Amino acid sequence: MYSHAKLLMGKFKNNEVVPNDVKEGYFAVFSVNSEEEPKRFILDLHWLNNPLFLKLLKQAEDEYGFQQKGVLEVPCHTAELQNILELKMG
């Protein structure tokens, strides 16, 4: 977990730790790249059906494989993820 992300943590059913600010029906994701600090987003589950977001998930699979533990990381700039989220909201 990132040291700059001070999160209140709670226990999940199978002893996994889940941040208290991630409510049911949402998930946390970090935009990660070598040029800037990771940025955390809390997204509604409907993003898991969005083609542009799925493209980022495919990039994450290609870069990290399925061995990620904890928060989901997508290899992109913060602005790229924000632009995808704004397209859907706008």
SEMAR-791659 format. One record per residue (C-alpha): residue number from 1; residue in one letter; x, y, z. Coordinates in Angstrom, 2 decimals. Example, Ala and Ser with C-alpha at 12.3 -4.5 7.8 and 13.67 -1.06 7.14 Angstrom:
2
1;A;12.30;-4.50;7.80
2;S;13.67;-1.06;7.14
This chain:
90
1;M;0.00;0.00;0.00
2;Y;1.25;3.51;-0.71
3;S;2.62;5.43;2.24
4;H;0.93;8.66;1.08
5;A;-2.48;7.00;1.05
6;K;-3.58;7.10;4.66
7;L;-6.72;5.02;4.56
8;L;-8.97;3.80;7.32
9;M;-9.11;0.08;6.87
10;G;-11.80;-2.45;7.78
11;K;-12.00;-6.22;7.57
12;F;-13.82;-7.84;4.67
13;K;-15.62;-11.20;4.89
14;N;-12.59;-13.37;4.02
15;N;-10.11;-11.33;6.14
16;E;-9.08;-9.11;3.22
17;V;-8.61;-5.49;4.16
18;V;-10.90;-3.02;2.39
19;P;-10.70;0.77;2.80
20;N;-13.67;2.14;4.73
21;D;-14.27;4.82;2.09
22;V;-14.93;2.21;-0.63
23;K;-18.64;1.60;-0.29
24;E;-20.58;-1.35;-1.63
25;G;-20.89;-1.12;-5.41
26;Y;-17.58;0.73;-5.81
27;F;-13.90;-0.15;-6.17
28;A;-10.59;1.64;-5.77
29;V;-8.07;2.07;-8.57
30;F;-4.71;3.86;-8.80
31;S;-3.34;5.47;-11.95
32;V;0.35;4.58;-11.92
33;N;3.25;5.74;-14.08
34;S;6.89;6.66;-13.62
35;E;6.36;10.40;-14.17
36;E;3.96;11.26;-11.35
37;E;2.70;10.11;-7.97
38;P;-0.05;7.48;-8.10
39;K;-3.57;8.93;-7.86
40;R;-6.40;7.03;-6.23
41;F;-9.91;6.95;-7.67
42;I;-13.07;5.40;-6.26
43;L;-15.22;4.16;-9.15
44;D;-18.71;2.77;-9.51
45;L;-18.82;-0.85;-10.65
46;H;-20.42;0.18;-13.97
47;W;-16.92;1.20;-15.12
48;L;-16.10;-2.50;-15.42
49;N;-18.33;-2.51;-18.53
50;N;-16.88;0.64;-20.13
51;P;-14.76;-0.13;-23.25
52;L;-12.22;2.63;-22.56
53;F;-11.76;1.52;-18.95
54;L;-11.54;-2.12;-20.07
55;K;-8.69;-1.09;-22.37
56;L;-6.82;0.22;-19.30
57;L;-7.51;-3.06;-17.50
58;K;-6.04;-4.95;-20.46
59;Q;-2.92;-2.76;-20.25
60;A;-2.71;-3.56;-16.53
61;E;-3.01;-7.28;-17.30
62;D;-0.25;-7.02;-19.92
63;E;2.06;-5.10;-17.57
64;Y;1.32;-6.71;-14.19
65;G;-0.42;-9.99;-14.99
66;F;-3.13;-11.31;-12.70
67;Q;-0.86;-11.41;-9.66
68;Q;-1.80;-7.94;-8.35
69;K;-2.86;-7.88;-4.73
70;G;-4.64;-5.05;-3.00
71;V;-5.78;-2.02;-4.88
72;L;-6.08;-2.23;-8.64
73;E;-3.35;-0.35;-10.51
74;V;-3.71;0.79;-14.10
75;P;-0.61;1.94;-16.02
76;C;-1.64;5.40;-17.17
77;H;-1.28;9.09;-16.39
78;T;-3.80;10.59;-14.01
79;A;-5.07;12.88;-16.76
80;E;-5.74;9.91;-19.06
81;L;-7.95;8.21;-16.47
82;Q;-9.66;11.50;-15.61
83;N;-10.41;12.08;-19.30
84;I;-12.02;8.64;-19.62
85;L;-14.14;9.30;-16.54
86;E;-15.19;12.74;-17.80
87;L;-16.20;11.35;-21.22
88;K;-18.70;9.03;-19.58
89;M;-19.97;11.69;-17.17
90;G;-20.13;14.50;-19.71
